[in-house]
Amino acid sequence: MSSNQIEQLIGAYNLKDFGVRGDGNGDDAAKINDALVQIAAKSVANGLVFVPPGTYIVYGSIVIPSNITLMGFGSASVLKLGINQNVDIIQLNNVQNIRLKDLRIDGNRANNTSGNGNGVYLFNCQDLWLDNVEVTSCVADGFAIDQVTRLKSKNCQAFDNGRHGVSLNMTKFSRFSDLESFNNGM
């Protein structure tokens, strides 16, 4: 059985198999987004997408489709916003059944001094899980959560963001445990 057949059978994929570099150079956003769309189309249930250790520079939002788990290796898997960008790094709009796990999101605020870019923007979503996600140095909010139903967050951090660590609006049936928010709004 080939590795592609095994990936399809268990629904686990590695971003680097889709040409994503993660070497801290260039723009990985388009290839990450393309990989997520392909994986969502292939996966019957949840597509598990591994983000290997590295720094993934993005010059655009990572838009995650429904039924995807994006899983890194803690602070070794970094999604970092490129220079002079005014976008949310991870964006979830009108989706469901998403998991973000073991990731570091870096807004690169030193090189993005204006705008409203958030680290993780969730809008009108349901059934989301955030586990060990660290968001830092965004121009606006670390986590901007608006009209979300059934969000479970644990062991997450938001720090050194320009506005709020966590911004909640019209969020229901959600649970936050071990959430740290510090040095925001400075």
C-alpha contacts under 8 A as a table, 3 or more apart, distances in Angstrom:
res1	aa1	res2	aa2	distance
1	M	5	Q	6.22
1	M	6	I	6.83
2	S	5	Q	5.18
2	S	6	I	6.36
3	S	6	I	4.97
3	S	7	E	6.08
4	N	7	E	5.00
4	N	8	Q	6.22
5	Q	8	Q	5.16
5	Q	9	L	6.04
6	I	9	L	4.96
6	I	10	I	6.20
6	I	11	G	7.95
7	E	10	I	5.51
7	E	11	G	5.30
7	E	12	A	5.16
7	E	13	Y	5.98
8	Q	11	G	4.91
8	Q	12	A	7.12
8	Q	42	K	7.04
8	Q	43	S	7.00
11	G	43	S	5.83
11	G	44	V	7.94
11	G	45	A	7.82
11	G	46	N	6.90
11	G	47	G	5.07
11	G	48	L	5.94
12	A	47	G	6.09
12	A	48	L	4.52
12	A	49	V	5.90
12	A	50	F	7.45
13	Y	17	D	7.62
13	Y	39	I	7.69
13	Y	47	G	7.51
13	Y	48	L	6.08
13	Y	49	V	4.83
13	Y	50	F	6.04
14	N	17	D	5.54
14	N	18	F	7.50
14	N	49	V	5.74
14	N	50	F	4.76
14	N	51	V	6.53
14	N	52	P	7.35
15	L	18	F	5.44
15	L	19	G	7.16
15	L	20	V	5.80
15	L	32	I	6.91
15	L	35	A	6.91
15	L	49	V	6.61
15	L	50	F	6.13
15	L	51	V	5.88
15	L	52	P	7.46
16	K	19	G	5.27
16	K	20	V	4.77
16	K	21	R	6.24
16	K	22	G	7.89
16	K	51	V	7.88
16	K	52	P	7.62
17	D	20	V	7.22
18	F	31	K	7.01
18	F	32	I	7.82
18	F	35	A	6.01
19	G	31	K	6.74
20	V	28	D	5.86
20	V	31	K	5.74
20	V	32	I	6.36
21	R	28	D	6.69
21	R	56	Y	7.14
22	G	25	N	7.53
22	G	28	D	7.08
22	G	53	P	7.75
22	G	54	G	4.93
22	G	55	T	4.89
22	G	56	Y	4.21
22	G	57	I	7.14
23	D	54	G	5.92
23	D	55	T	5.66
23	D	56	Y	6.54
24	G	54	G	7.19
24	G	55	T	4.75
24	G	56	Y	5.69
24	G	57	I	5.77
25	N	56	Y	7.79
25	N	57	I	6.57
26	G	57	I	6.46
27	D	30	A	7.41
27	D	56	Y	7.57
27	D	57	I	5.32
27	D	58	V	5.12
27	D	59	Y	5.86
27	D	82	G	7.65
28	D	31	K	5.56
28	D	32	I	6.09
28	D	56	Y	5.99
28	D	57	I	5.73
28	D	58	V	5.39
28	D	59	Y	7.64
29	A	32	I	5.16
29	A	33	N	6.09
29	A	57	I	7.24
29	A	58	V	4.65
29	A	59	Y	6.15
29	A	60	G	5.89
29	A	61	S	6.86
29	A	62	I	6.18
30	A	33	N	5.17
30	A	34	D	6.06
30	A	60	G	7.77
31	K	34	D	5.00
31	K	35	A	6.02
32	I	35	A	5.10
32	I	36	L	6.21
32	I	62	I	7.07
33	N	36	L	5.12
33	N	37	V	6.31
33	N	62	I	5.92
33	N	63	V	6.29
33	N	64	I	7.33
34	D	37	V	5.25
34	D	38	Q	6.25
35	A	38	Q	5.11
35	A	39	I	6.05
36	L	39	I	5.10
36	L	40	A	6.02
36	L	49	V	7.90
36	L	64	I	6.58
36	L	65	P	7.02
36	L	68	I	7.81
37	V	40	A	5.17
37	V	41	A	6.26
37	V	64	I	7.93
37	V	65	P	6.80
38	Q	41	A	5.19
38	Q	42	K	6.32
39	I	42	K	5.05
39	I	43	S	5.99
39	I	47	G	6.19
40	A	43	S	5.40
40	A	46	N	7.95
40	A	47	G	6.25
40	A	65	P	6.72
40	A	66	S	7.28
40	A	67	N	6.88
40	A	68	I	6.74
41	A	44	V	7.98
43	S	46	N	6.26
43	S	47	G	5.35
44	V	47	G	7.82
45	A	67	N	6.60
46	N	67	N	4.80
46	N	68	I	5.35
46	N	69	T	6.70
47	G	67	N	6.37
47	G	68	I	4.79
47	G	69	T	6.03
48	L	68	I	6.12
48	L	69	T	4.77
48	L	70	L	6.33
48	L	71	M	7.24
49	V	68	I	7.23
49	V	69	T	5.91
49	V	70	L	4.96
49	V	71	M	6.05
50	F	70	L	6.20
50	F	71	M	5.00
50	F	72	G	5.72
51	V	70	L	7.01
51	V	71	M	5.84
51	V	72	G	4.46
51	V	73	F	7.19
51	V	77	S	6.26
52	P	72	G	5.95
52	P	73	F	6.56
52	P	76	A	7.99
52	P	77	S	6.13
53	P	72	G	7.03
53	P	73	F	6.06
53	P	76	A	4.79
53	P	77	S	4.42
53	P	78	V	7.46
54	G	76	A	6.10
54	G	77	S	5.23
54	G	78	V	6.17
55	T	76	A	7.80
55	T	77	S	6.32
55	T	78	V	4.72
55	T	79	L	6.07
55	T	80	K	6.68
56	Y	77	S	7.86
56	Y	78	V	5.98
56	Y	79	L	4.85
56	Y	80	K	5.91
57	I	79	L	6.16
57	I	80	K	4.88
57	I	81	L	5.76
57	I	82	G	5.67
58	V	61	S	7.15
58	V	62	I	7.85
58	V	79	L	6.94
58	V	80	K	6.07
58	V	81	L	5.03
58	V	82	G	5.43
58	V	89	I	7.52
59	Y	81	L	6.23
59	Y	82	G	5.12
59	Y	83	I	7.63
59	Y	85	Q	6.52
60	G	81	L	7.78
60	G	85	Q	7.44
60	G	87	V	6.25
60	G	88	D	7.70
60	G	89	I	6.96
61	S	87	V	6.02
61	S	88	D	5.54
61	S	89	I	4.75
61	S	90	I	5.62
61	S	91	Q	6.23
62	I	89	I	5.94
62	I	90	I	4.75
62	I	91	Q	5.99
63	V	90	I	6.16
63	V	91	Q	5.00
63	V	92	L	6.08
64	I	68	I	7.15
64	I	90	I	7.50
64	I	91	Q	6.69
64	I	92	L	5.91
64	I	98	I	7.94
65	P	68	I	6.58
65	P	92	L	7.49
65	P	95	V	6.33
65	P	98	I	7.95
66	S	95	V	4.97
66	S	96	Q	5.01
66	S	97	N	5.80
66	S	98	I	6.10
67	N	96	Q	6.52
67	N	97	N	4.86
67	N	98	I	5.51
68	I	97	N	6.95
68	I	98	I	5.19
68	I	99	R	6.48
69	T	98	I	5.73
69	T	99	R	4.43
69	T	100	L	5.93
69	T	101	K	7.55
70	L	98	I	7.98
70	L	99	R	6.14
70	L	100	L	5.00
70	L	101	K	6.27
71	M	99	R	7.83
71	M	100	L	6.02
71	M	101	K	4.69
71	M	102	D	5.82
71	M	103	L	6.85
72	G	76	A	7.67
72	G	77	S	5.29
72	G	101	K	6.33
72	G	102	D	4.88
72	G	103	L	5.18
73	F	76	A	5.59
73	F	77	S	5.41
73	F	102	D	5.37
73	F	103	L	6.55
74	G	77	S	5.89
74	G	101	K	7.84
74	G	102	D	4.05
74	G	103	L	4.97
74	G	104	R	6.54
74	G	132	N	7.08
74	G	133	V	7.60
75	S	78	V	6.44
75	S	102	D	7.15
75	S	103	L	6.02
75	S	104	R	5.13
75	S	134	E	7.59
76	A	103	L	7.69
76	A	104	R	7.47
77	S	102	D	7.61
77	S	103	L	5.54
77	S	104	R	6.07
78	V	103	L	6.31
78	V	104	R	4.74
78	V	105	I	5.80
78	V	106	D	6.91
79	L	89	I	7.62
79	L	103	L	7.70
79	L	104	R	6.34
79	L	105	I	4.97
79	L	106	D	6.12
80	K	89	I	7.72
80	K	105	I	6.04
80	K	106	D	4.58
80	K	107	G	5.98
80	K	108	N	6.51
81	L	85	Q	7.09
81	L	89	I	6.49
81	L	106	D	6.33
81	L	107	G	5.15
81	L	108	N	5.71
82	G	85	Q	6.29
82	G	108	N	7.12
82	G	111	N	7.78
83	I	108	N	7.53
83	I	111	N	5.21
83	I	112	N	6.03
84	N	111	N	6.15
84	N	112	N	4.95
84	N	113	T	7.64
85	Q	112	N	6.09
85	Q	117	G	7.87
86	N	112	N	7.29
86	N	114	S	7.21
86	N	115	G	5.27
86	N	116	N	6.28
86	N	117	G	5.15
87	V	115	G	7.97
87	V	116	N	7.06
87	V	117	G	4.52
87	V	118	N	7.02
88	D	91	Q	6.08
88	D	116	N	7.78
88	D	117	G	4.54
88	D	118	N	4.54
88	D	119	G	5.65
88	D	120	V	6.46
88	D	121	Y	6.32
89	I	105	I	7.46
89	I	107	G	7.25
89	I	117	G	7.26
89	I	118	N	6.49
89	I	119	G	5.09
89	I	120	V	6.17
89	I	121	Y	7.84
90	I	119	G	6.23
90	I	120	V	4.77
90	I	121	Y	6.18
91	Q	120	V	6.05
91	Q	121	Y	4.89
91	Q	122	L	6.20
92	L	95	V	6.33
92	L	120	V	7.96
92	L	121	Y	6.15
92	L	122	L	4.86
92	L	123	F	6.18
92	L	125	C	7.17
93	N	122	L	6.19
93	N	123	F	4.89
93	N	124	N	6.08
93	N	125	C	6.37
94	N	123	F	6.37
94	N	124	N	4.98
94	N	125	C	4.94
95	V	98	I	7.62
95	V	124	N	7.39
95	V	125	C	5.03
95	V	126	Q	6.76
96	Q	125	C	5.58
96	Q	126	Q	4.85
96	Q	127	D	5.53
96	Q	128	L	6.68
97	N	126	Q	6.72
97	N	127	D	4.89
97	N	128	L	5.52
97	N	129	W	7.94
98	I	127	D	6.83
98	I	128	L	4.94
98	I	129	W	6.36
99	R	128	L	5.85
99	R	129	W	4.66
99	R	130	L	5.94
99	R	131	D	7.78
100	L	103	L	7.26
100	L	129	W	6.31
100	L	130	L	4.98
100	L	131	D	6.28
100	L	133	V	7.02
101	K	129	W	7.99
101	K	130	L	6.00
101	K	131	D	4.70
101	K	132	N	5.73
101	K	133	V	6.04
102	D	131	D	6.41
102	D	132	N	4.87
102	D	133	V	5.50
103	L	132	N	6.78
103	L	133	V	4.93
103	L	134	E	6.32
104	R	133	V	5.90
104	R	134	E	4.71
104	R	135	V	5.95
104	R	136	T	7.86
105	I	119	G	6.23
105	I	133	V	7.56
105	I	134	E	6.05
105	I	135	V	4.64
105	I	136	T	6.27
106	D	119	G	7.19
106	D	135	V	6.07
106	D	136	T	5.12
106	D	137	S	5.77
106	D	138	C	6.74
107	G	112	N	7.71
107	G	117	G	7.75
107	G	118	N	7.53
107	G	119	G	6.23
107	G	135	V	7.74
107	G	136	T	6.21
107	G	137	S	4.77
107	G	138	C	3.96
107	G	139	V	6.79
108	N	111	N	5.73
108	N	112	N	6.29
108	N	137	S	5.59
108	N	138	C	6.45
109	R	112	N	4.70
109	R	113	T	5.91
109	R	137	S	5.06
109	R	138	C	5.40
109	R	139	V	5.57
109	R	161	N	7.95
109	R	162	G	7.98
110	A	113	T	6.44
110	A	137	S	7.88
112	N	115	G	7.92
112	N	139	V	6.85
113	T	139	V	6.59
114	S	139	V	6.66
115	G	139	V	6.75
115	G	140	A	7.55
116	N	139	V	6.18
116	N	140	A	5.13
117	G	138	C	6.51
117	G	139	V	5.64
117	G	140	A	5.47
117	G	141	D	7.43
118	N	121	Y	6.13
118	N	138	C	5.83
118	N	139	V	6.69
118	N	140	A	5.17
118	N	141	D	4.83
118	N	142	G	5.64
118	N	143	F	6.66
118	N	144	A	6.61
119	G	135	V	6.03
119	G	136	T	7.47
119	G	138	C	5.92
119	G	140	A	7.94
119	G	141	D	6.51
119	G	142	G	4.75
119	G	143	F	5.94
119	G	144	A	7.74
120	V	135	V	7.78
120	V	142	G	6.30
120	V	143	F	4.87
120	V	144	A	6.21
121	Y	143	F	6.10
121	Y	144	A	4.82
121	Y	145	I	6.12
122	L	125	C	6.61
122	L	143	F	7.85
122	L	144	A	6.20
122	L	145	I	4.88
122	L	146	D	6.06
122	L	148	V	7.07
123	F	145	I	6.35
123	F	146	D	4.92
123	F	147	Q	5.79
123	F	148	V	6.33
124	N	146	D	6.48
124	N	147	Q	4.73
124	N	148	V	5.20
124	N	149	T	7.74
125	C	128	L	7.46
125	C	147	Q	6.95
125	C	148	V	4.90
125	C	149	T	6.37
126	Q	148	V	5.65
126	Q	149	T	4.61
126	Q	150	R	5.61
126	Q	151	L	6.84
127	D	149	T	6.52
127	D	150	R	4.90
127	D	151	L	5.73
127	D	152	K	7.93
128	L	150	R	6.48
128	L	151	L	4.69
128	L	152	K	6.28
129	W	151	L	5.81
129	W	152	K	4.83
129	W	153	S	5.78
130	L	133	V	6.38
130	L	151	L	7.76
130	L	152	K	6.27
130	L	153	S	4.58
130	L	154	K	6.37
130	L	156	C	7.27
131	D	153	S	5.86
131	D	154	K	5.08
131	D	155	N	5.89
131	D	156	C	6.28
132	N	154	K	6.47
132	N	155	N	4.73
132	N	156	C	4.78
132	N	157	Q	7.58
133	V	155	N	7.21
133	V	156	C	4.84
133	V	157	Q	6.47
134	E	156	C	5.64
134	E	157	Q	4.65
134	E	158	A	5.94
135	V	138	C	7.65
135	V	142	G	5.37
135	V	143	F	7.46
135	V	157	Q	6.15
135	V	158	A	4.77
135	V	159	F	6.53
136	T	142	G	6.44
136	T	158	A	5.79
136	T	159	F	5.04
136	T	160	D	5.52
136	T	161	N	5.73
137	S	142	G	7.84
137	S	159	F	6.98
137	S	160	D	5.06
137	S	161	N	4.63
137	S	162	G	7.05
138	C	141	D	6.34
138	C	142	G	6.16
138	C	160	D	7.45
138	C	161	N	4.72
138	C	162	G	6.02
139	V	161	N	6.09
139	V	162	G	4.71
139	V	163	R	6.99
140	A	161	N	6.27
140	A	162	G	4.93
140	A	163	R	4.74
140	A	164	H	6.79
141	D	144	A	5.80
141	D	161	N	6.01
141	D	162	G	6.62
141	D	163	R	5.24
141	D	164	H	4.67
141	D	165	G	5.49
141	D	166	V	6.29
141	D	167	S	6.70
142	G	158	A	5.41
142	G	159	F	7.26
142	G	161	N	5.94
142	G	164	H	6.49
142	G	165	G	4.74
142	G	166	V	5.87
143	F	158	A	7.29
143	F	164	H	7.90
143	F	165	G	6.26
143	F	166	V	4.74
143	F	167	S	6.21
144	A	166	V	6.05
144	A	167	S	4.84
144	A	168	L	6.45
145	I	148	V	6.62
145	I	166	V	7.55
145	I	167	S	5.91
145	I	168	L	4.94
145	I	169	N	6.27
145	I	171	T	7.20
146	D	168	L	5.99
146	D	169	N	4.68
146	D	170	M	5.95
146	D	171	T	6.24
147	Q	169	N	6.17
147	Q	170	M	4.74
147	Q	171	T	5.01
147	Q	172	K	7.67
148	V	151	L	6.81
148	V	170	M	6.99
148	V	171	T	4.76
148	V	172	K	6.46
149	T	171	T	5.93
149	T	172	K	5.04
149	T	173	F	5.82
149	T	174	S	6.58
150	R	172	K	6.50
150	R	173	F	4.90
150	R	174	S	4.73
150	R	175	R	7.70
151	L	173	F	7.13
151	L	174	S	4.57
151	L	175	R	6.29
152	K	174	S	5.75
152	K	175	R	4.90
152	K	176	F	6.03
153	S	156	C	6.83
153	S	175	R	6.23
153	S	176	F	4.75
153	S	177	S	6.20
153	S	179	L	7.55
154	K	176	F	5.88
154	K	177	S	4.68
154	K	178	D	5.52
154	K	179	L	6.31
155	N	177	S	6.57
155	N	178	D	4.80
155	N	179	L	5.63
155	N	180	E	7.72
156	C	178	D	6.74
156	C	179	L	5.00
156	C	180	E	6.35
157	Q	179	L	5.85
157	Q	180	E	4.67
157	Q	181	S	5.77
158	A	161	N	7.18
158	A	165	G	4.80
158	A	166	V	7.00
158	A	180	E	6.30
158	A	181	S	4.75
158	A	182	F	6.63
158	A	184	N	7.79
159	F	165	G	6.03
159	F	180	E	7.96
159	F	181	S	5.62
159	F	182	F	4.91
159	F	183	N	5.45
159	F	184	N	5.61
160	D	165	G	7.85
160	D	182	F	6.89
160	D	183	N	4.91
160	D	184	N	4.80
160	D	185	G	7.50
160	D	186	M	7.26
161	N	164	H	6.44
161	N	165	G	6.17
161	N	183	N	7.23
161	N	184	N	4.72
161	N	185	G	6.23
161	N	186	M	7.35
162	G	184	N	5.85
162	G	185	G	4.70
162	G	186	M	5.71
163	R	184	N	5.95
163	R	185	G	4.12
163	R	186	M	7.21
164	H	167	S	6.05
164	H	184	N	5.57
164	H	185	G	5.74
165	G	181	S	5.30
165	G	182	F	6.94
165	G	184	N	5.64
165	G	185	G	7.87
166	V	181	S	7.18
168	L	171	T	6.45
171	T	174	S	6.98
176	F	179	L	6.41
181	S	184	N	7.28
183	N	186	M	6.72
